[in-house]
Amino acid sequence: MKSFRQLLAVLLLASSTAVPALAGDYPERPITIVVPYPAGGSADILARTVGQKLAVQIGQPVIVENRAGAGTAIGARFVAEARPDGYTLLLGTVSSQAINPAMSKTGYDPLKDFVPVSALASIPFVLVANPGVGYANVGDLIAAAKQNPGSISYASAGPGTSNHLAGEMLASAAKIKLLHVPYKGSAPALADVLAGHVPLMFDLQTTSLPNIASHKLKALAVTGSQRSSLLPGVPTVAESGLPGFEVSAWFGVFAPAKVPAPVLNKLSAAMARVLEDPVLAQRLRDIGAEPDARSAAQFSAYVAEEAGKYASVVKTAGLAP
């Protein structure tokens, strides 16, 4: 009988360590948000800004850990394989959750291996042109491209990046042919557009705003579903004759797929309170981002839609994994 009780105690102890803590105990220690990019970029700034607010809501420190590499796959895979107890989260982006899995073998499934905790924000792209070109709007660009197929080029941060695929989507939607000029990052691509070596680029609103304000770049359209509050006079691509066109660099918080529902709900509720903070909303807008108030369920559906959209774009453009 004694040995049976000892065995039972061991089994109970083992089961208690294997099952993540329920919401009543959670969180009992610091939470880590993994950012799959180097420190200092938009995703990193966003994670640290939100992490500070989340720490207040949950009563535990929030640590931001940068795990860059392999086009976000290293950091995302680390979280996908982490213990699903709510203590390791991912600052996921359109690249990590939609584009890269369509482009390459990342080692994780963005829909099966993660569950969305909360949407955070999105940053639209702006289709910018060097002032020396003669396009006043998207209509002018499309007309010129149809007159001389393949003669108009656009710069990107590299093959498979958001601004590359934005160009592929524009070409497909408008039934035109554009010449893609890839660079090793957005900075050198933008430098060549400013210098007039390449006429066009889909640039993040964050970095394009100063150049638009100083008239070094001409804004033809923004790529969000609605006009940007920072560029109210610039139409969307959808308004410019291509309905349904939408591309943005979106961000959200994700947990490993098997995190217990009570823990997930507690995290989602805490994030909802964080995003209600008007000070945070203004800080996001100050860096060119628009707060995203979608519920976790709505965001989950959006992520699935985006993954399908980019898989289709990659296939149509012939960008084999």
MORAMO-V748020 format. One line per field, one symbol per residue. psi: psi as a letter, one per 30 degrees, with the letter a starting at -180 (. if undefined). burial: + if it has 16 or more other ideal C-beta (glycine too) atoms within 10 Angstrom, else -. A space follows every 10 residues. Layout:
psi = ???
burial = ???
//
This chain:
psi = eeeeeeeeee eeeeeeffkl klfffkkfll kkjkjhllkf aeeeeeeeee eeeeeeefgl kjkkkkillh hfeeeeeeee flkiggfjlk jlleeefeee fffljfgljf efflkkekld lkjllkjlkk fflgkfleee eeeeeeeikg fklkllflkg lefefeeeee eeefhlkljk jklileeeee efeefgekfl kjkkeeffee eeeggflkje llglflkkff iffklleefg gikfkkkljl klkllkegkk eeeeeeeeee eeeeffjfee eeeeefggkk kjgkleeeee eeeeeeeeef eeeeeefgik .
burial = ---------- ---------+ +-+--++--- +++++++--- -++++++-++ +-+++-++-+ -+-+-+++-- +++-++++++ -+-+++++++ ++++++++++ ++++-+-+-+ +-++++++++ ++++++++++ --+-+-++-- ++-++----- -++++++--+ ++++++++++ +-++-+-+-+ +-+--+--++ -+++---+++ +++++++++- ++----++++ ++++--++-+ +--+++++-+ -+--++++++ ++++++--++ -+++-+++-+ +--++----+ +-++---+++ ++-+-+--++ -++--++-++ --++--+-+- -
//
